[in-house]
Amino acid sequence: MDRRSQWEILTEQAMELHRQGENERALAVAEEALLYVEDAYGPEHPSVAASLTNMALLNLDMGRYDEAEPLCRQSLEMMEGGLGPDHPNVAEAVNNLALCCSMQGRYGESETLYKRVLSAMENNFGPDHELVAQALRNLAGLYEKAEKPDKAADCIARAEKIEAR
């Protein structure tokens, strides 16, 4: 079995363990997957960024924000370098970092990041796309946490208008 296939198997195992609530084991398997893909393709391959993202999200789920954030940032940096700052996959990585910042109560930084995601989705898909609605809902969730109900309501209203089409 080649390294890529082993990476895919390990990644799927980590996801399944996560679905089962076995986050510690899932993280260990995700770390093993990272080693395989780095060995197979080198440290700059997009699958390395995917592995870093998986590890970041697992750490977020376990409340380990200090471990999740550098993984989010590293994944984002790699994706930006390979795809450019406005690519939809980069926007997903920005969204993960925004979530991480939000979970740490850093609402200002999170808002800036969520707005970047919204802008990228609008630029890539147009103002009426379902991914724009999702970005608006994520921003609304942040505004609710930050106790900015008027801003949250505006985002939700716009998202609902898009979703009604």
Phi and psi in radians as a Rosetta constraint file:
Dihedral C 1 N 2 CA 2 C 2 CIRCULARHARMONIC -1.398 0.35
Dihedral N 2 CA 2 C 2 N 3 CIRCULARHARMONIC 2.923 0.35
Dihedral C 2 N 3 CA 3 C 3 CIRCULARHARMONIC -1.084 0.35
Dihedral N 3 CA 3 C 3 N 4 CIRCULARHARMONIC -0.668 0.35
Dihedral C 3 N 4 CA 4 C 4 CIRCULARHARMONIC -1.087 0.35
Dihedral N 4 CA 4 C 4 N 5 CIRCULARHARMONIC -0.812 0.35
Dihedral C 4 N 5 CA 5 C 5 CIRCULARHARMONIC -1.081 0.35
Dihedral N 5 CA 5 C 5 N 6 CIRCULARHARMONIC -0.715 0.35
Dihedral C 5 N 6 CA 6 C 6 CIRCULARHARMONIC -1.116 0.35
Dihedral N 6 CA 6 C 6 N 7 CIRCULARHARMONIC -0.689 0.35
Dihedral C 6 N 7 CA 7 C 7 CIRCULARHARMONIC -1.063 0.35
Dihedral N 7 CA 7 C 7 N 8 CIRCULARHARMONIC -0.787 0.35
Dihedral C 7 N 8 CA 8 C 8 CIRCULARHARMONIC -1.097 0.35
Dihedral N 8 CA 8 C 8 N 9 CIRCULARHARMONIC -0.719 0.35
Dihedral C 8 N 9 CA 9 C 9 CIRCULARHARMONIC -1.118 0.35
Dihedral N 9 CA 9 C 9 N 10 CIRCULARHARMONIC -0.818 0.35
Dihedral C 9 N 10 CA 10 C 10 CIRCULARHARMONIC -1.124 0.35
Dihedral N 10 CA 10 C 10 N 11 CIRCULARHARMONIC -0.690 0.35
Dihedral C 10 N 11 CA 11 C 11 CIRCULARHARMONIC -1.100 0.35
Dihedral N 11 CA 11 C 11 N 12 CIRCULARHARMONIC -0.763 0.35
Dihedral C 11 N 12 CA 12 C 12 CIRCULARHARMONIC -1.126 0.35
Dihedral N 12 CA 12 C 12 N 13 CIRCULARHARMONIC -0.688 0.35
Dihedral C 12 N 13 CA 13 C 13 CIRCULARHARMONIC -1.081 0.35
Dihedral N 13 CA 13 C 13 N 14 CIRCULARHARMONIC -0.749 0.35
Dihedral C 13 N 14 CA 14 C 14 CIRCULARHARMONIC -1.077 0.35
Dihedral N 14 CA 14 C 14 N 15 CIRCULARHARMONIC -0.729 0.35
Dihedral C 14 N 15 CA 15 C 15 CIRCULARHARMONIC -1.135 0.35
Dihedral N 15 CA 15 C 15 N 16 CIRCULARHARMONIC -0.708 0.35
Dihedral C 15 N 16 CA 16 C 16 CIRCULARHARMONIC -1.158 0.35
Dihedral N 16 CA 16 C 16 N 17 CIRCULARHARMONIC -0.748 0.35
Dihedral C 16 N 17 CA 17 C 17 CIRCULARHARMONIC -1.065 0.35
Dihedral N 17 CA 17 C 17 N 18 CIRCULARHARMONIC -0.681 0.35
Dihedral C 17 N 18 CA 18 C 18 CIRCULARHARMONIC -1.090 0.35
Dihedral N 18 CA 18 C 18 N 19 CIRCULARHARMONIC -0.793 0.35
Dihedral C 18 N 19 CA 19 C 19 CIRCULARHARMONIC -1.039 0.35
Dihedral N 19 CA 19 C 19 N 20 CIRCULARHARMONIC -0.522 0.35
Dihedral C 19 N 20 CA 20 C 20 CIRCULARHARMONIC -1.505 0.35
Dihedral N 20 CA 20 C 20 N 21 CIRCULARHARMONIC 0.002 0.35
Dihedral C 20 N 21 CA 21 C 21 CIRCULARHARMONIC 1.420 0.35
Dihedral N 21 CA 21 C 21 N 22 CIRCULARHARMONIC 0.242 0.35
Dihedral C 21 N 22 CA 22 C 22 CIRCULARHARMONIC -1.702 0.35
Dihedral N 22 CA 22 C 22 N 23 CIRCULARHARMONIC 1.122 0.35
Dihedral C 22 N 23 CA 23 C 23 CIRCULARHARMONIC -1.168 0.35
Dihedral N 23 CA 23 C 23 N 24 CIRCULARHARMONIC -0.638 0.35
Dihedral C 23 N 24 CA 24 C 24 CIRCULARHARMONIC -1.083 0.35
Dihedral N 24 CA 24 C 24 N 25 CIRCULARHARMONIC -0.822 0.35
Dihedral C 24 N 25 CA 25 C 25 CIRCULARHARMONIC -1.150 0.35
Dihedral N 25 CA 25 C 25 N 26 CIRCULARHARMONIC -0.680 0.35
Dihedral C 25 N 26 CA 26 C 26 CIRCULARHARMONIC -1.058 0.35
Dihedral N 26 CA 26 C 26 N 27 CIRCULARHARMONIC -0.728 0.35
Dihedral C 26 N 27 CA 27 C 27 CIRCULARHARMONIC -1.125 0.35
Dihedral N 27 CA 27 C 27 N 28 CIRCULARHARMONIC -0.723 0.35
Dihedral C 27 N 28 CA 28 C 28 CIRCULARHARMONIC -1.080 0.35
Dihedral N 28 CA 28 C 28 N 29 CIRCULARHARMONIC -0.727 0.35
Dihedral C 28 N 29 CA 29 C 29 CIRCULARHARMONIC -1.199 0.35
Dihedral N 29 CA 29 C 29 N 30 CIRCULARHARMONIC -0.693 0.35
Dihedral C 29 N 30 CA 30 C 30 CIRCULARHARMONIC -1.089 0.35
Dihedral N 30 CA 30 C 30 N 31 CIRCULARHARMONIC -0.667 0.35
Dihedral C 30 N 31 CA 31 C 31 CIRCULARHARMONIC -1.139 0.35
Dihedral N 31 CA 31 C 31 N 32 CIRCULARHARMONIC -0.676 0.35
Dihedral C 31 N 32 CA 32 C 32 CIRCULARHARMONIC -1.129 0.35
Dihedral N 32 CA 32 C 32 N 33 CIRCULARHARMONIC -0.708 0.35
Dihedral C 32 N 33 CA 33 C 33 CIRCULARHARMONIC -1.055 0.35
Dihedral N 33 CA 33 C 33 N 34 CIRCULARHARMONIC -0.714 0.35
Dihedral C 33 N 34 CA 34 C 34 CIRCULARHARMONIC -1.034 0.35
Dihedral N 34 CA 34 C 34 N 35 CIRCULARHARMONIC -0.773 0.35
Dihedral C 34 N 35 CA 35 C 35 CIRCULARHARMONIC -1.065 0.35
Dihedral N 35 CA 35 C 35 N 36 CIRCULARHARMONIC -0.723 0.35
Dihedral C 35 N 36 CA 36 C 36 CIRCULARHARMONIC -1.105 0.35
Dihedral N 36 CA 36 C 36 N 37 CIRCULARHARMONIC -0.817 0.35
Dihedral C 36 N 37 CA 37 C 37 CIRCULARHARMONIC -1.237 0.35
Dihedral N 37 CA 37 C 37 N 38 CIRCULARHARMONIC -0.611 0.35
Dihedral C 37 N 38 CA 38 C 38 CIRCULARHARMONIC -1.116 0.35
Dihedral N 38 CA 38 C 38 N 39 CIRCULARHARMONIC -0.692 0.35
Dihedral C 38 N 39 CA 39 C 39 CIRCULARHARMONIC -1.169 0.35
Dihedral N 39 CA 39 C 39 N 40 CIRCULARHARMONIC -0.680 0.35
Dihedral C 39 N 40 CA 40 C 40 CIRCULARHARMONIC -1.308 0.35
Dihedral N 40 CA 40 C 40 N 41 CIRCULARHARMONIC -0.696 0.35
Dihedral C 40 N 41 CA 41 C 41 CIRCULARHARMONIC -2.204 0.35
Dihedral N 41 CA 41 C 41 N 42 CIRCULARHARMONIC -0.097 0.35
Dihedral C 41 N 42 CA 42 C 42 CIRCULARHARMONIC 1.634 0.35
Dihedral N 42 CA 42 C 42 N 43 CIRCULARHARMONIC 2.918 0.35
Dihedral C 42 N 43 CA 43 C 43 CIRCULARHARMONIC -1.307 0.35
Dihedral N 43 CA 43 C 43 N 44 CIRCULARHARMONIC -0.158 0.35
Dihedral C 43 N 44 CA 44 C 44 CIRCULARHARMONIC -1.821 0.35
Dihedral N 44 CA 44 C 44 N 45 CIRCULARHARMONIC 0.059 0.35
Dihedral C 44 N 45 CA 45 C 45 CIRCULARHARMONIC -1.212 0.35
Dihedral N 45 CA 45 C 45 N 46 CIRCULARHARMONIC 2.518 0.35
Dihedral C 45 N 46 CA 46 C 46 CIRCULARHARMONIC -0.968 0.35
Dihedral N 46 CA 46 C 46 N 47 CIRCULARHARMONIC -0.524 0.35
Dihedral C 46 N 47 CA 47 C 47 CIRCULARHARMONIC -1.208 0.35
Dihedral N 47 CA 47 C 47 N 48 CIRCULARHARMONIC -0.420 0.35
Dihedral C 47 N 48 CA 48 C 48 CIRCULARHARMONIC -1.154 0.35
Dihedral N 48 CA 48 C 48 N 49 CIRCULARHARMONIC -0.773 0.35
Dihedral C 48 N 49 CA 49 C 49 CIRCULARHARMONIC -1.055 0.35
Dihedral N 49 CA 49 C 49 N 50 CIRCULARHARMONIC -0.700 0.35
Dihedral C 49 N 50 CA 50 C 50 CIRCULARHARMONIC -1.097 0.35
Dihedral N 50 CA 50 C 50 N 51 CIRCULARHARMONIC -0.728 0.35
Dihedral C 50 N 51 CA 51 C 51 CIRCULARHARMONIC -1.134 0.35
Dihedral N 51 CA 51 C 51 N 52 CIRCULARHARMONIC -0.718 0.35
Dihedral C 51 N 52 CA 52 C 52 CIRCULARHARMONIC -1.080 0.35
Dihedral N 52 CA 52 C 52 N 53 CIRCULARHARMONIC -0.706 0.35
Dihedral C 52 N 53 CA 53 C 53 CIRCULARHARMONIC -1.091 0.35
Dihedral N 53 CA 53 C 53 N 54 CIRCULARHARMONIC -0.792 0.35
Dihedral C 53 N 54 CA 54 C 54 CIRCULARHARMONIC -1.012 0.35
Dihedral N 54 CA 54 C 54 N 55 CIRCULARHARMONIC -0.778 0.35
Dihedral C 54 N 55 CA 55 C 55 CIRCULARHARMONIC -1.149 0.35
Dihedral N 55 CA 55 C 55 N 56 CIRCULARHARMONIC -0.689 0.35
Dihedral C 55 N 56 CA 56 C 56 CIRCULARHARMONIC -1.084 0.35
Dihedral N 56 CA 56 C 56 N 57 CIRCULARHARMONIC -0.802 0.35
Dihedral C 56 N 57 CA 57 C 57 CIRCULARHARMONIC -1.159 0.35
Dihedral N 57 CA 57 C 57 N 58 CIRCULARHARMONIC -0.629 0.35
Dihedral C 57 N 58 CA 58 C 58 CIRCULARHARMONIC -1.121 0.35
Dihedral N 58 CA 58 C 58 N 59 CIRCULARHARMONIC -0.767 0.35
Dihedral C 58 N 59 CA 59 C 59 CIRCULARHARMONIC -1.093 0.35
Dihedral N 59 CA 59 C 59 N 60 CIRCULARHARMONIC -0.689 0.35
Dihedral C 59 N 60 CA 60 C 60 CIRCULARHARMONIC -1.045 0.35
Dihedral N 60 CA 60 C 60 N 61 CIRCULARHARMONIC -0.800 0.35
Dihedral C 60 N 61 CA 61 C 61 CIRCULARHARMONIC -1.049 0.35
Dihedral N 61 CA 61 C 61 N 62 CIRCULARHARMONIC -0.501 0.35
Dihedral C 61 N 62 CA 62 C 62 CIRCULARHARMONIC -1.623 0.35
Dihedral N 62 CA 62 C 62 N 63 CIRCULARHARMONIC 0.076 0.35
Dihedral C 62 N 63 CA 63 C 63 CIRCULARHARMONIC 1.329 0.35
Dihedral N 63 CA 63 C 63 N 64 CIRCULARHARMONIC 0.309 0.35
Dihedral C 63 N 64 CA 64 C 64 CIRCULARHARMONIC -1.681 0.35
Dihedral N 64 CA 64 C 64 N 65 CIRCULARHARMONIC 1.247 0.35
Dihedral C 64 N 65 CA 65 C 65 CIRCULARHARMONIC -1.161 0.35
Dihedral N 65 CA 65 C 65 N 66 CIRCULARHARMONIC -0.634 0.35
Dihedral C 65 N 66 CA 66 C 66 CIRCULARHARMONIC -1.133 0.35
Dihedral N 66 CA 66 C 66 N 67 CIRCULARHARMONIC -0.481 0.35
Dihedral C 66 N 67 CA 67 C 67 CIRCULARHARMONIC -1.521 0.35
Dihedral N 67 CA 67 C 67 N 68 CIRCULARHARMONIC -0.574 0.35
Dihedral C 67 N 68 CA 68 C 68 CIRCULARHARMONIC -1.241 0.35
Dihedral N 68 CA 68 C 68 N 69 CIRCULARHARMONIC -0.741 0.35
Dihedral C 68 N 69 CA 69 C 69 CIRCULARHARMONIC -1.036 0.35
Dihedral N 69 CA 69 C 69 N 70 CIRCULARHARMONIC -0.847 0.35
Dihedral C 69 N 70 CA 70 C 70 CIRCULARHARMONIC -1.102 0.35
Dihedral N 70 CA 70 C 70 N 71 CIRCULARHARMONIC -0.536 0.35
Dihedral C 70 N 71 CA 71 C 71 CIRCULARHARMONIC -1.190 0.35
Dihedral N 71 CA 71 C 71 N 72 CIRCULARHARMONIC -0.720 0.35
Dihedral C 71 N 72 CA 72 C 72 CIRCULARHARMONIC -1.057 0.35
Dihedral N 72 CA 72 C 72 N 73 CIRCULARHARMONIC -0.793 0.35
Dihedral C 72 N 73 CA 73 C 73 CIRCULARHARMONIC -1.160 0.35
Dihedral N 73 CA 73 C 73 N 74 CIRCULARHARMONIC -0.701 0.35
Dihedral C 73 N 74 CA 74 C 74 CIRCULARHARMONIC -1.148 0.35
Dihedral N 74 CA 74 C 74 N 75 CIRCULARHARMONIC -0.766 0.35
Dihedral C 74 N 75 CA 75 C 75 CIRCULARHARMONIC -1.069 0.35
Dihedral N 75 CA 75 C 75 N 76 CIRCULARHARMONIC -0.793 0.35
Dihedral C 75 N 76 CA 76 C 76 CIRCULARHARMONIC -1.052 0.35
Dihedral N 76 CA 76 C 76 N 77 CIRCULARHARMONIC -0.797 0.35
Dihedral C 76 N 77 CA 77 C 77 CIRCULARHARMONIC -1.048 0.35
Dihedral N 77 CA 77 C 77 N 78 CIRCULARHARMONIC -0.749 0.35
Dihedral C 77 N 78 CA 78 C 78 CIRCULARHARMONIC -1.125 0.35
Dihedral N 78 CA 78 C 78 N 79 CIRCULARHARMONIC -0.760 0.35
Dihedral C 78 N 79 CA 79 C 79 CIRCULARHARMONIC -1.177 0.35
Dihedral N 79 CA 79 C 79 N 80 CIRCULARHARMONIC -0.723 0.35
Dihedral C 79 N 80 CA 80 C 80 CIRCULARHARMONIC -1.059 0.35
Dihedral N 80 CA 80 C 80 N 81 CIRCULARHARMONIC -0.733 0.35
Dihedral C 80 N 81 CA 81 C 81 CIRCULARHARMONIC -1.106 0.35
Dihedral N 81 CA 81 C 81 N 82 CIRCULARHARMONIC -0.627 0.35
Dihedral C 81 N 82 CA 82 C 82 CIRCULARHARMONIC -1.556 0.35
Dihedral N 82 CA 82 C 82 N 83 CIRCULARHARMONIC -0.527 0.35
Dihedral C 82 N 83 CA 83 C 83 CIRCULARHARMONIC -2.014 0.35
Dihedral N 83 CA 83 C 83 N 84 CIRCULARHARMONIC -0.274 0.35
Dihedral C 83 N 84 CA 84 C 84 CIRCULARHARMONIC 1.621 0.35
Dihedral N 84 CA 84 C 84 N 85 CIRCULARHARMONIC 2.802 0.35
Dihedral C 84 N 85 CA 85 C 85 CIRCULARHARMONIC -1.250 0.35
Dihedral N 85 CA 85 C 85 N 86 CIRCULARHARMONIC -0.320 0.35
Dihedral C 85 N 86 CA 86 C 86 CIRCULARHARMONIC -1.849 0.35
Dihedral N 86 CA 86 C 86 N 87 CIRCULARHARMONIC 0.093 0.35
Dihedral C 86 N 87 CA 87 C 87 CIRCULARHARMONIC -1.201 0.35
Dihedral N 87 CA 87 C 87 N 88 CIRCULARHARMONIC 2.493 0.35
Dihedral C 87 N 88 CA 88 C 88 CIRCULARHARMONIC -0.997 0.35
Dihedral N 88 CA 88 C 88 N 89 CIRCULARHARMONIC -0.601 0.35
Dihedral C 88 N 89 CA 89 C 89 CIRCULARHARMONIC -1.193 0.35
Dihedral N 89 CA 89 C 89 N 90 CIRCULARHARMONIC -0.569 0.35
Dihedral C 89 N 90 CA 90 C 90 CIRCULARHARMONIC -1.179 0.35
Dihedral N 90 CA 90 C 90 N 91 CIRCULARHARMONIC -0.700 0.35
Dihedral C 90 N 91 CA 91 C 91 CIRCULARHARMONIC -1.042 0.35
Dihedral N 91 CA 91 C 91 N 92 CIRCULARHARMONIC -0.647 0.35
Dihedral C 91 N 92 CA 92 C 92 CIRCULARHARMONIC -1.106 0.35
Dihedral N 92 CA 92 C 92 N 93 CIRCULARHARMONIC -0.711 0.35
Dihedral C 92 N 93 CA 93 C 93 CIRCULARHARMONIC -1.165 0.35
Dihedral N 93 CA 93 C 93 N 94 CIRCULARHARMONIC -0.669 0.35
Dihedral C 93 N 94 CA 94 C 94 CIRCULARHARMONIC -1.105 0.35
Dihedral N 94 CA 94 C 94 N 95 CIRCULARHARMONIC -0.717 0.35
Dihedral C 94 N 95 CA 95 C 95 CIRCULARHARMONIC -1.041 0.35
Dihedral N 95 CA 95 C 95 N 96 CIRCULARHARMONIC -0.736 0.35
Dihedral C 95 N 96 CA 96 C 96 CIRCULARHARMONIC -1.076 0.35
Dihedral N 96 CA 96 C 96 N 97 CIRCULARHARMONIC -0.734 0.35
Dihedral C 96 N 97 CA 97 C 97 CIRCULARHARMONIC -1.155 0.35
Dihedral N 97 CA 97 C 97 N 98 CIRCULARHARMONIC -0.693 0.35
Dihedral C 97 N 98 CA 98 C 98 CIRCULARHARMONIC -1.058 0.35
Dihedral N 98 CA 98 C 98 N 99 CIRCULARHARMONIC -0.748 0.35
Dihedral C 98 N 99 CA 99 C 99 CIRCULARHARMONIC -1.061 0.35
Dihedral N 99 CA 99 C 99 N 100 CIRCULARHARMONIC -0.785 0.35
Dihedral C 99 N 100 CA 100 C 100 CIRCULARHARMONIC -1.039 0.35
Dihedral N 100 CA 100 C 100 N 101 CIRCULARHARMONIC -0.806 0.35
Dihedral C 100 N 101 CA 101 C 101 CIRCULARHARMONIC -1.124 0.35
Dihedral N 101 CA 101 C 101 N 102 CIRCULARHARMONIC -0.733 0.35
Dihedral C 101 N 102 CA 102 C 102 CIRCULARHARMONIC -1.063 0.35
Dihedral N 102 CA 102 C 102 N 103 CIRCULARHARMONIC -0.746 0.35
Dihedral C 102 N 103 CA 103 C 103 CIRCULARHARMONIC -1.149 0.35
Dihedral N 103 CA 103 C 103 N 104 CIRCULARHARMONIC -0.322 0.35
Dihedral C 103 N 104 CA 104 C 104 CIRCULARHARMONIC -1.696 0.35
Dihedral N 104 CA 104 C 104 N 105 CIRCULARHARMONIC 0.071 0.35
Dihedral C 104 N 105 CA 105 C 105 CIRCULARHARMONIC 1.399 0.35
Dihedral N 105 CA 105 C 105 N 106 CIRCULARHARMONIC 0.213 0.35
Dihedral C 105 N 106 CA 106 C 106 CIRCULARHARMONIC -1.631 0.35
Dihedral N 106 CA 106 C 106 N 107 CIRCULARHARMONIC 1.270 0.35
Dihedral C 106 N 107 CA 107 C 107 CIRCULARHARMONIC -1.212 0.35
Dihedral N 107 CA 107 C 107 N 108 CIRCULARHARMONIC -0.608 0.35
Dihedral C 107 N 108 CA 108 C 108 CIRCULARHARMONIC -1.099 0.35
Dihedral N 108 CA 108 C 108 N 109 CIRCULARHARMONIC -0.829 0.35
Dihedral C 108 N 109 CA 109 C 109 CIRCULARHARMONIC -1.130 0.35
Dihedral N 109 CA 109 C 109 N 110 CIRCULARHARMONIC -0.728 0.35
Dihedral C 109 N 110 CA 110 C 110 CIRCULARHARMONIC -1.095 0.35
Dihedral N 110 CA 110 C 110 N 111 CIRCULARHARMONIC -0.712 0.35
Dihedral C 110 N 111 CA 111 C 111 CIRCULARHARMONIC -1.054 0.35
Dihedral N 111 CA 111 C 111 N 112 CIRCULARHARMONIC -0.808 0.35
Dihedral C 111 N 112 CA 112 C 112 CIRCULARHARMONIC -1.006 0.35
Dihedral N 112 CA 112 C 112 N 113 CIRCULARHARMONIC -0.756 0.35
Dihedral C 112 N 113 CA 113 C 113 CIRCULARHARMONIC -1.192 0.35
Dihedral N 113 CA 113 C 113 N 114 CIRCULARHARMONIC -0.785 0.35
Dihedral C 113 N 114 CA 114 C 114 CIRCULARHARMONIC -1.094 0.35
Dihedral N 114 CA 114 C 114 N 115 CIRCULARHARMONIC -0.634 0.35
Dihedral C 114 N 115 CA 115 C 115 CIRCULARHARMONIC -1.155 0.35
Dihedral N 115 CA 115 C 115 N 116 CIRCULARHARMONIC -0.616 0.35
Dihedral C 115 N 116 CA 116 C 116 CIRCULARHARMONIC -1.108 0.35
Dihedral N 116 CA 116 C 116 N 117 CIRCULARHARMONIC -0.732 0.35
Dihedral C 116 N 117 CA 117 C 117 CIRCULARHARMONIC -1.065 0.35
Dihedral N 117 CA 117 C 117 N 118 CIRCULARHARMONIC -0.827 0.35
Dihedral C 117 N 118 CA 118 C 118 CIRCULARHARMONIC -1.008 0.35
Dihedral N 118 CA 118 C 118 N 119 CIRCULARHARMONIC -0.802 0.35
Dihedral C 118 N 119 CA 119 C 119 CIRCULARHARMONIC -1.077 0.35
Dihedral N 119 CA 119 C 119 N 120 CIRCULARHARMONIC -0.763 0.35
Dihedral C 119 N 120 CA 120 C 120 CIRCULARHARMONIC -1.096 0.35
Dihedral N 120 CA 120 C 120 N 121 CIRCULARHARMONIC -0.732 0.35
Dihedral C 120 N 121 CA 121 C 121 CIRCULARHARMONIC -1.160 0.35
Dihedral N 121 CA 121 C 121 N 122 CIRCULARHARMONIC -0.724 0.35
Dihedral C 121 N 122 CA 122 C 122 CIRCULARHARMONIC -1.101 0.35
Dihedral N 122 CA 122 C 122 N 123 CIRCULARHARMONIC -0.763 0.35
Dihedral C 122 N 123 CA 123 C 123 CIRCULARHARMONIC -1.173 0.35
Dihedral N 123 CA 123 C 123 N 124 CIRCULARHARMONIC -0.626 0.35
Dihedral C 123 N 124 CA 124 C 124 CIRCULARHARMONIC -1.446 0.35
Dihedral N 124 CA 124 C 124 N 125 CIRCULARHARMONIC -0.604 0.35
Dihedral C 124 N 125 CA 125 C 125 CIRCULARHARMONIC -2.149 0.35
Dihedral N 125 CA 125 C 125 N 126 CIRCULARHARMONIC -0.097 0.35
Dihedral C 125 N 126 CA 126 C 126 CIRCULARHARMONIC 1.609 0.35
Dihedral N 126 CA 126 C 126 N 127 CIRCULARHARMONIC 2.833 0.35
Dihedral C 126 N 127 CA 127 C 127 CIRCULARHARMONIC -1.265 0.35
Dihedral N 127 CA 127 C 127 N 128 CIRCULARHARMONIC -0.200 0.35
Dihedral C 127 N 128 CA 128 C 128 CIRCULARHARMONIC -1.970 0.35
Dihedral N 128 CA 128 C 128 N 129 CIRCULARHARMONIC 0.354 0.35
Dihedral C 128 N 129 CA 129 C 129 CIRCULARHARMONIC -1.502 0.35
Dihedral N 129 CA 129 C 129 N 130 CIRCULARHARMONIC 2.642 0.35
Dihedral C 129 N 130 CA 130 C 130 CIRCULARHARMONIC -1.048 0.35
Dihedral N 130 CA 130 C 130 N 131 CIRCULARHARMONIC -0.532 0.35
Dihedral C 130 N 131 CA 131 C 131 CIRCULARHARMONIC -1.234 0.35
Dihedral N 131 CA 131 C 131 N 132 CIRCULARHARMONIC -0.480 0.35
Dihedral C 131 N 132 CA 132 C 132 CIRCULARHARMONIC -1.180 0.35
Dihedral N 132 CA 132 C 132 N 133 CIRCULARHARMONIC -0.759 0.35
Dihedral C 132 N 133 CA 133 C 133 CIRCULARHARMONIC -1.045 0.35
Dihedral N 133 CA 133 C 133 N 134 CIRCULARHARMONIC -0.738 0.35
Dihedral C 133 N 134 CA 134 C 134 CIRCULARHARMONIC -1.114 0.35
Dihedral N 134 CA 134 C 134 N 135 CIRCULARHARMONIC -0.726 0.35
Dihedral C 134 N 135 CA 135 C 135 CIRCULARHARMONIC -1.095 0.35
Dihedral N 135 CA 135 C 135 N 136 CIRCULARHARMONIC -0.681 0.35
Dihedral C 135 N 136 CA 136 C 136 CIRCULARHARMONIC -1.126 0.35
Dihedral N 136 CA 136 C 136 N 137 CIRCULARHARMONIC -0.696 0.35
Dihedral C 136 N 137 CA 137 C 137 CIRCULARHARMONIC -1.157 0.35
Dihedral N 137 CA 137 C 137 N 138 CIRCULARHARMONIC -0.664 0.35
Dihedral C 137 N 138 CA 138 C 138 CIRCULARHARMONIC -1.115 0.35
Dihedral N 138 CA 138 C 138 N 139 CIRCULARHARMONIC -0.740 0.35
Dihedral C 138 N 139 CA 139 C 139 CIRCULARHARMONIC -1.139 0.35
Dihedral N 139 CA 139 C 139 N 140 CIRCULARHARMONIC -0.696 0.35
Dihedral C 139 N 140 CA 140 C 140 CIRCULARHARMONIC -1.071 0.35
Dihedral N 140 CA 140 C 140 N 141 CIRCULARHARMONIC -0.715 0.35
Dihedral C 140 N 141 CA 141 C 141 CIRCULARHARMONIC -1.059 0.35
Dihedral N 141 CA 141 C 141 N 142 CIRCULARHARMONIC -0.700 0.35
Dihedral C 141 N 142 CA 142 C 142 CIRCULARHARMONIC -1.106 0.35
Dihedral N 142 CA 142 C 142 N 143 CIRCULARHARMONIC -0.807 0.35
Dihedral C 142 N 143 CA 143 C 143 CIRCULARHARMONIC -1.077 0.35
Dihedral N 143 CA 143 C 143 N 144 CIRCULARHARMONIC -0.608 0.35
Dihedral C 143 N 144 CA 144 C 144 CIRCULARHARMONIC -1.133 0.35
Dihedral N 144 CA 144 C 144 N 145 CIRCULARHARMONIC -0.781 0.35
Dihedral C 144 N 145 CA 145 C 145 CIRCULARHARMONIC -1.076 0.35
Dihedral N 145 CA 145 C 145 N 146 CIRCULARHARMONIC -0.670 0.35
Dihedral C 145 N 146 CA 146 C 146 CIRCULARHARMONIC -1.448 0.35
Dihedral N 146 CA 146 C 146 N 147 CIRCULARHARMONIC 0.104 0.35
Dihedral C 146 N 147 CA 147 C 147 CIRCULARHARMONIC 1.012 0.35
Dihedral N 147 CA 147 C 147 N 148 CIRCULARHARMONIC 0.856 0.35
Dihedral C 147 N 148 CA 148 C 148 CIRCULARHARMONIC -2.129 0.35
Dihedral N 148 CA 148 C 148 N 149 CIRCULARHARMONIC 1.261 0.35
Dihedral C 148 N 149 CA 149 C 149 CIRCULARHARMONIC -1.116 0.35
Dihedral N 149 CA 149 C 149 N 150 CIRCULARHARMONIC -0.559 0.35
Dihedral C 149 N 150 CA 150 C 150 CIRCULARHARMONIC -1.153 0.35
Dihedral N 150 CA 150 C 150 N 151 CIRCULARHARMONIC -0.755 0.35
Dihedral C 150 N 151 CA 151 C 151 CIRCULARHARMONIC -1.152 0.35
Dihedral N 151 CA 151 C 151 N 152 CIRCULARHARMONIC -0.699 0.35
Dihedral C 151 N 152 CA 152 C 152 CIRCULARHARMONIC -1.064 0.35
Dihedral N 152 CA 152 C 152 N 153 CIRCULARHARMONIC -0.790 0.35
Dihedral C 152 N 153 CA 153 C 153 CIRCULARHARMONIC -1.084 0.35
Dihedral N 153 CA 153 C 153 N 154 CIRCULARHARMONIC -0.703 0.35
Dihedral C 153 N 154 CA 154 C 154 CIRCULARHARMONIC -1.072 0.35
Dihedral N 154 CA 154 C 154 N 155 CIRCULARHARMONIC -0.770 0.35
Dihedral C 154 N 155 CA 155 C 155 CIRCULARHARMONIC -1.137 0.35
Dihedral N 155 CA 155 C 155 N 156 CIRCULARHARMONIC -0.748 0.35
Dihedral C 155 N 156 CA 156 C 156 CIRCULARHARMONIC -1.123 0.35
Dihedral N 156 CA 156 C 156 N 157 CIRCULARHARMONIC -0.740 0.35
Dihedral C 156 N 157 CA 157 C 157 CIRCULARHARMONIC -1.064 0.35
Dihedral N 157 CA 157 C 157 N 158 CIRCULARHARMONIC -0.756 0.35
Dihedral C 157 N 158 CA 158 C 158 CIRCULARHARMONIC -1.152 0.35
Dihedral N 158 CA 158 C 158 N 159 CIRCULARHARMONIC -0.722 0.35
Dihedral C 158 N 159 CA 159 C 159 CIRCULARHARMONIC -1.090 0.35
Dihedral N 159 CA 159 C 159 N 160 CIRCULARHARMONIC -0.756 0.35
Dihedral C 159 N 160 CA 160 C 160 CIRCULARHARMONIC -1.110 0.35
Dihedral N 160 CA 160 C 160 N 161 CIRCULARHARMONIC -0.657 0.35
Dihedral C 160 N 161 CA 161 C 161 CIRCULARHARMONIC -1.093 0.35
Dihedral N 161 CA 161 C 161 N 162 CIRCULARHARMONIC -0.722 0.35
Dihedral C 161 N 162 CA 162 C 162 CIRCULARHARMONIC -1.153 0.35
Dihedral N 162 CA 162 C 162 N 163 CIRCULARHARMONIC -0.785 0.35
Dihedral C 162 N 163 CA 163 C 163 CIRCULARHARMONIC -1.190 0.35
Dihedral N 163 CA 163 C 163 N 164 CIRCULARHARMONIC -0.410 0.35
Dihedral C 163 N 164 CA 164 C 164 CIRCULARHARMONIC -1.324 0.35
Dihedral N 164 CA 164 C 164 N 165 CIRCULARHARMONIC -0.247 0.35
